[in-house]
């Protein structure tokens, strides 16, 4: 298995090279040069697999044994997924109104990012020990990515991680999960700006190839292919959990509803489709609706980033849409480069009608939920089930309730990316009483540590100086 850039400027890159990369050198994103297609017998066999077993099988398709031998790969995944609070890791809750909720938030930070990030941390540690290397991870976050990235590598001696978070635009708990970490290899900046704005200096640094090489700079945002790869597994697991029991050797279609901001998770769903999993995808966004406009109207144009109750999805430049369009265009790198060059120049482009209507609309549907919809959905789910949703999970169930109430029924799995315990203010706004775990109570009492960046600060220069200081310390 080798990897290529979505823009065609580099190909035949091995897994280790892709793991340690951020963006590809040509500005694109790495993707497998071919997507394995699974036959029906394999899918039927996988029906009985645990989530952990599915992660191992899927990762082994994209990580050749010469990169990580299979027995060592299994051990790394076992270690990565050992910290989850539920025995099934991602259990399914079956609620009234035919709602199947895949709970992906039983990890250290109560968010689905823990699933992939914990594995990526183990993969990185494997290669760093093998090659006696040090890396600098640079991450921008809209809410949950930063804390999951920190948890996956905190205390690992061969890794330093620098995280930029949008100060005041995350929940207090999300921010504290990053700013209360005191390990020496963790460096947190609270930025006076949106998640899209703080991504800009990060992109500039990754375009400086000499700086990237000198500082062994990499990303574990969903820019990183390994994150997307691991996330493929929960689409298979969710599908198998929601297939009707009587369909033992039949593989009927299932709809999987994906709350999305940066489009990394739903990119994994698109790859699962390409692998032969019979799923119909629905991308559900909040008021930051560029993904919805692209899917419904072929309109990939930048809007202003709005603050919403589903804060981790407050993104208007979803870079993983580039991967989805690459898949939709049958891996046409020249076409993707043309699209992205136009977008970078004009902050908009219009999809060709054939690509939009015949391909993208066949891959997925979309929906947008406003803050009022989120609050109404949280209240309805509580009233019917005594079950609390986080605002991001509510975005998915908003779509489900619309479809269920209009009798447009298909077996459906709604992905729940975070626990309601992280969003107490939203639960209160819905008129309900939040649940607070002992871990969250302890978190609120801890001291915080971070560096604040004002609007007038040169964020890129501050990052350069910080990474240079880390470099000097590690020499």
C-alpha positions in Angstrom: 0.0 0.0 0.0 1.4 3.4 -1.1 0.0 6.8 -0.8 -0.5 9.8 -3.1 -1.4 13.5 -2.7 -4.9 14.5 -3.7 -3.3 17.2 -5.9 -0.9 14.7 -7.7 2.4 16.4 -6.8 3.7 13.4 -4.9 3.0 9.7 -4.9 4.4 6.3 -3.8 4.8 7.5 -0.2 4.9 4.7 2.4 2.8 4.6 5.6 5.5 5.8 7.8 6.1 8.8 5.6 2.4 9.7 5.5 2.0 9.2 9.3 4.7 11.8 10.0 3.5 14.3 7.4 1.0 17.1 7.7 -0.2 18.4 4.4 1.5 16.9 1.3 4.3 19.0 -0.1 2.0 20.3 -2.9 -0.6 21.4 -0.3 -2.8 18.4 -0.9 -3.8 15.6 1.5 -2.5 12.0 1.4 -4.8 9.2 0.3 -4.2 5.5 -0.5 -3.4 4.9 -4.2 -6.1 2.3 -4.2 -9.0 1.5 -1.9 -9.3 -2.2 -1.0 -12.7 -3.7 -2.1 -14.2 -6.2 0.3 -16.3 -9.1 -0.9 -19.6 -10.2 0.6 -18.0 -13.2 2.4 -15.6 -11.0 4.2 -18.3 -8.6 5.3 -20.5 -11.4 6.6 -17.5 -12.8 8.5 -16.8 -9.4 10.0 -20.3 -9.1 11.3 -19.4 -10.9 14.5 -16.2 -9.0 15.2 -15.7 -6.6 18.1 -14.9 -3.0 17.5 -11.3 -3.6 18.4 -11.0 -6.5 16.0 -12.4 -4.3 13.2 -9.8 -1.6 13.9 -7.1 -4.3 13.5 -8.5 -5.7 10.3 -9.0 -2.3 8.6 -5.6 -0.9 9.7 -3.9 -4.1 8.4 -5.3 -3.3 4.9 -3.6 0.1 4.9 -0.4 -0.6 6.9 1.7 -3.3 5.2 3.5 -5.8 7.5 6.9 -4.5 6.5 5.9 -1.2 8.1 4.4 -2.6 11.3 4.3 -6.5 11.6 0.7 -7.7 12.2 1.3 -9.0 15.7 2.9 -5.7 16.7 0.1 -3.8 15.1 -2.4 -5.8 17.1 -0.5 -5.0 20.3 -0.4 -1.3 19.5 -4.2 -1.2 18.9 -4.8 -3.2 22.1 -2.8 -0.7 24.1 -4.4 2.3 22.4 -7.9 1.1 23.2 -7.2 -0.1 26.7 -8.3 3.2 28.4 -11.9 3.3 27.3 -14.5 3.2 30.0 -17.0 0.8 28.3 -16.2 -2.9 27.5 -17.6 -2.5 24.0 -15.6 0.8 23.5 -18.3 2.2 21.3 -21.7 0.8 22.5 -25.0 1.4 20.7 -27.9 2.8 22.7 -31.3 1.9 21.1 -33.8 4.6 22.0 -37.4 5.3 21.2 -38.5 6.6 17.8 -36.2 3.9 16.3 -33.0 5.8 17.2 -29.7 3.9 17.2 -27.0 6.0 18.8 -23.4 4.9 18.5 -21.7 6.3 21.6 -18.1 7.2 20.5 -17.2 9.2 23.6 -16.1 6.6 26.2 -12.4 7.6 26.0 -10.2 9.8 28.1 -11.6 13.2 26.9 -15.2 12.1 26.4 -15.1 12.6 22.6 -14.8 10.4 19.5 -11.4 11.9 18.7 -9.9 9.6 21.4 -10.7 6.6 19.2 -8.3 7.4 16.3 -5.9 9.7 18.3 -5.0 7.0 20.8 -4.0 4.6 17.9 -2.1 7.4 16.1 -0.1 8.0 19.4 0.9 4.4 19.5 1.9 4.3 15.8 4.0 7.4 16.3 5.7 6.0 19.4 6.5 2.7 17.6 8.4 4.4 14.8 10.1 7.0 17.0 11.5 4.3 19.3 12.5 2.2 16.3 14.4 5.1 14.6 15.4 7.1 17.8 13.7 10.2 16.5 11.9 13.2 18.0 8.9 15.0 16.4 7.0 18.2 17.0 3.2 17.8 16.6 1.4 21.1 15.7 -2.4 21.0 16.1 -5.2 23.6 15.7 -8.5 22.7 17.3 -12.1 23.8 17.3 -12.8 21.9 20.5 -12.1 18.2 20.9 -9.1 17.5 18.6 -6.6 19.3 20.8 -7.4 17.5 24.1 -7.5 14.1 22.4 -4.2 14.8 20.7 -2.6 15.8 24.0 -3.9 12.7 25.8 -2.5 10.4 23.1 1.1 11.7 23.5 1.4 13.4 26.9 4.6 12.3 28.6 6.0 10.5 25.6 9.7 11.5 25.6 10.2 11.6 21.8 7.2 13.9 21.1 6.4 17.5 21.9 2.9 18.8 21.1 1.9 22.4 20.5 -1.9 23.1 20.4 -3.7 26.3 19.4 -7.3 26.6 20.7 -9.8 29.4 20.0 -10.1 31.0 23.4 -13.7 31.5 24.5 -15.1 29.5 21.5 -14.7 26.1 23.2 -16.7 25.1 26.3 -14.9 25.6 29.6 -14.4 21.9 30.0 -13.0 21.5 26.5 -10.5 24.3 27.2 -9.6 22.9 30.6 -8.9 19.5 29.2 -6.0 21.2 27.3 -4.9 23.9 29.7 -4.7 21.8 32.8 -2.1 19.3 31.4 1.3 20.0 33.0 3.6 17.5 31.2 6.7 19.2 29.9 6.1 18.0 26.3 2.7 19.8 26.1 2.5 23.5 25.0 -0.9 25.2 24.7 -1.8 28.6 23.1 -5.2 30.2 23.7 -5.8 32.3 20.6 -8.1 35.3 20.2 -9.7 34.0 17.0 -11.7 31.3 15.3 -10.5 27.8 14.6 -10.3 28.7 10.9 -8.2 31.8 11.7 -5.7 29.9 13.9 -5.3 27.3 11.1 -3.8 29.9 8.9 -0.4 30.2 10.6 -0.3 26.5 10.9 -0.7 26.1 7.2 2.0 28.6 6.5 4.5 26.7 8.7 3.7 23.5 7.0 4.3 25.1 3.6 7.9 26.0 4.7 9.5 22.7 3.8 12.9 23.7 5.3 11.3 24.6 8.7 9.2 21.4 8.7 12.3 19.3 8.0 14.5 21.0 10.6 11.9 20.7 13.4 10.4 17.3 12.4 7.0 19.0 12.2 3.8 17.0 11.8 0.1 17.2 12.4 -2.4 14.9 14.1 -5.4 16.9 12.9 -7.6 14.9 10.5 -5.2 16.2 7.9 -3.3 13.1 9.0 -4.3 10.1 7.0 -3.9 7.7 10.0 -6.7 9.5 11.9 -9.1 9.0 9.0 -8.0 5.4 8.5 -8.8 4.4 12.1 -12.2 6.1 11.9 -13.2 3.8 9.0 -13.7 1.1 11.6 -16.7 2.7 13.5 -18.7 2.8 10.2 -18.3 -0.9 9.9 -19.1 -1.5 13.5 -22.1 0.8 13.5 -23.4 -0.8 10.4 -23.1 -4.4 11.8 -24.7 -3.3 15.1 -27.8 -1.9 13.3 -28.3 -4.5 10.6 -31.6 -6.4 11.4 -30.8 -9.7 13.2 -32.7 -11.8 10.7 -30.4 -10.6 7.9 -27.7 -13.2 8.8 -26.2 -13.5 5.3 -27.8 -10.5 3.7 -26.3 -7.0 3.7 -29.1 -4.5 3.4 -28.4 -0.7 3.3 -28.2 1.3 6.5 -28.2 5.0 6.8 -25.4 6.5 8.9 -25.8 10.1 10.1 -22.6 11.9 10.7 -22.3 15.3 12.6 -19.4 17.0 10.8 -17.3 20.2 10.8 -13.9 19.4 9.3 -15.3 16.4 7.3 -12.7 14.0 8.6 -15.2 11.5 10.0 -17.5 11.5 7.0 -14.4 11.1 4.8 -13.8 7.8 6.6 -17.5 6.9 5.9 -16.9 7.6 2.1 -13.9 5.2 2.2 -16.0 2.6 3.9 -18.5 3.0 1.1 -15.8 2.5 -1.5 -14.6 -0.6 0.3 -18.1 -2.1 -0.3 -20.0 -1.4 3.0 -23.6 -0.8 1.9 -24.2 2.5 3.8 -25.9 5.7 2.8 -24.3 8.7 4.4 -25.8 11.9 5.7 -23.6 14.8 6.6 -25.3 17.1 9.2 -23.8 20.4 10.0 -24.6 23.4 12.2 -25.1 27.0 10.9 -21.6 26.8 9.4 -23.0 25.1 6.4 -20.3 25.0 3.7 -20.5 21.2 3.5 -24.3 21.2 3.2 -24.1 23.8 0.4 -21.5 21.8 -1.4 -23.5 18.6 -1.3 -26.9 20.1 -2.0 -25.9 22.8 -4.5 -22.3 22.2 -5.5 -21.4 25.6 -3.9 -18.0 25.3 -2.1 -17.7 28.9 -1.0 -16.4 30.4 2.2 -18.7 32.0 4.7 -18.2 33.8 8.0 -17.6 31.4 10.9 -20.5 31.6 13.4 -20.4 30.6 17.0 -22.9 27.9 17.7 -23.9 25.5 20.5 -22.1 22.7 18.6 -18.8 24.5 18.9 -16.5 21.8 17.7 -18.3 22.0 14.3 -17.8 25.8 13.9 -15.6 25.4 10.8 -16.0 27.1 7.4 -12.9 25.6 5.7 -13.4 21.8 6.0 -10.1 20.6 4.5 -11.2 17.0 4.3 -13.8 17.9 1.6 -10.7 17.8 -0.7 -10.4 14.1 0.1 -14.2 13.6 -0.5 -14.0 15.4 -3.9 -10.9 13.4 -4.8 -12.9 10.2 -4.2 -15.9 11.5 -6.0 -13.8 12.5 -9.0 -12.4 9.0 -9.4 -9.0 10.1 -8.0 -8.6 12.9 -10.6 -5.7 14.8 -9.0 -5.5 17.4 -11.8 -9.1 18.3 -11.3 -8.7 18.6 -7.5 -5.7 20.8 -7.9 -7.7 23.1 -10.2 -10.5 23.2 -7.7 -8.3 24.0 -4.7 -6.2 26.5 -6.6 -9.4 28.4 -7.4 -10.7 28.1 -3.9 -7.4 29.4 -2.4 -7.5 32.4 -4.7 -11.2 33.2 -4.7 -12.4 31.4 -1.5 -15.1 29.7 -3.7 -15.6 27.4 -6.6 -18.6 25.7 -8.2 -18.6 22.0 -8.8 -19.2 20.8 -12.3 -22.7 19.6 -12.7 -21.8 16.0 -13.6 -19.5 15.6 -10.6 -22.1 17.2 -8.3 -25.3 15.5 -9.3 -24.1 12.1 -10.5 -21.3 11.4 -8.0 -21.4 13.6 -4.8 -25.2 13.4 -4.4 -25.0 9.6 -4.9 -22.4 9.4 -2.1 -24.3 11.3 0.6 -27.1 13.6 1.6 -26.9 16.6 3.9 -28.8 18.7 6.4 -28.2 21.8 8.5 -29.3 22.3 12.1 -29.6 25.7 13.8 -29.2 26.3 17.5 -32.9 26.1 18.2 -33.1 22.8 16.4 -30.3 21.5 18.7 -32.1 22.6 21.9 -35.4 21.1 20.7 -33.7 17.8 19.9 -31.9 17.6 23.3 -35.3 18.2 25.0 -37.2 15.7 22.9 -34.6 13.0 23.4 -34.6 13.5 27.2 -38.4 13.5 27.3 -38.7 10.3 25.3 -35.7 8.4 26.8 -34.3 10.2 29.8 -31.1 10.3 27.7 -28.9 13.4 27.5 -27.3 14.4 24.1 -24.4 16.7 23.6 -25.1 19.4 21.0 -23.1 17.6 18.3 -25.0 14.4 18.8 -28.3 16.4 18.8 -27.4 17.6 15.3 -27.5 14.0 14.1 -30.7 13.2 15.9 -32.4 16.3 14.5 -32.0 14.8 11.1 -33.4 11.4 12.3 -36.4 12.9 14.0 -37.3 14.8 10.8 -37.1 11.6 8.7 -38.9 9.5 11.3 -41.7 11.9 11.7 -42.2 12.1 8.0 -42.2 8.2 7.8 -39.2 8.1 5.5 -37.8 5.1 7.3 -34.6 3.2 6.8 -32.5 1.5 9.5 -30.4 4.3 10.8 -27.3 4.8 13.0 -26.7 8.2 14.4 -23.1 8.9 15.5 -22.7 10.6 18.9 -19.3 12.2 18.9 -19.2 13.6 22.4 -20.7 13.2 25.9 -23.2 15.7 27.3 -21.0 16.1 30.4 -18.7 18.4 28.3 -21.5 20.8 27.4 -23.2 21.6 30.7 -24.2 25.2 29.6 -26.0 23.8 26.5 -27.9 21.2 28.7 -28.9 24.1 31.0 -30.1 26.2 28.0 -32.3 23.2 27.0 -33.9 23.5 30.5 -32.4 20.2 31.7 -30.0 19.3 34.5 -26.5 18.4 33.4 -24.7 15.3 34.5 -21.2 15.8 35.9 -18.7 12.9 36.2 -16.1 12.8 39.0 -13.3 13.3 36.3 -15.0 16.5 35.1 -15.5 17.8 38.7 -11.8 17.2 39.4 -10.9 19.0 36.1 -12.8 22.2 37.1 -10.7 22.5 40.2 -7.3 22.2 38.5 -5.0 25.1 37.8 -4.6 26.0 34.1 -1.4 26.7 32.1 -1.4 28.3 28.6 -0.1 31.2 26.6 -2.6 33.8 25.3 -2.2 35.2 21.8 -3.9 38.5 21.0 -5.3 39.5 17.6 -2.3 41.9 17.1 0.3 39.3 17.8 2.2 37.7 14.9 0.9 34.1 15.5 3.2 32.6 12.9 6.3 34.2 14.4 5.3 33.2 17.9 5.0 29.6 16.8 8.3 29.7 15.0 10.0 30.9 18.1 8.3 28.3 20.3 9.3 25.4 18.0 12.8 26.7 17.8 13.0 26.8 21.6 11.8 23.2 21.8 14.4 22.3 19.1 17.2 23.9 21.1 16.1 22.2 24.3 16.0 18.7 22.6 19.4 19.1 21.0 
